[in-house]
């Protein structure tokens, strides 16, 4: 098993700063943001804005990935 405290595997300054800031946000903010974006995308589709709906709908996955990243940072800690 890998040693998490190994200095050869430490994060850079930018990643450390991002982790420090993202750890301050509750993880469910990302989930609710993704759900809201899904609703906005559906509403845009219903009013006939097909291309805008698809554009906005593509934001869901990144928000969910940010939530997963946030959860990992909180549970595993940062350097």
Beta strands, then each sheet from edge to edge (+ up, - down):
end
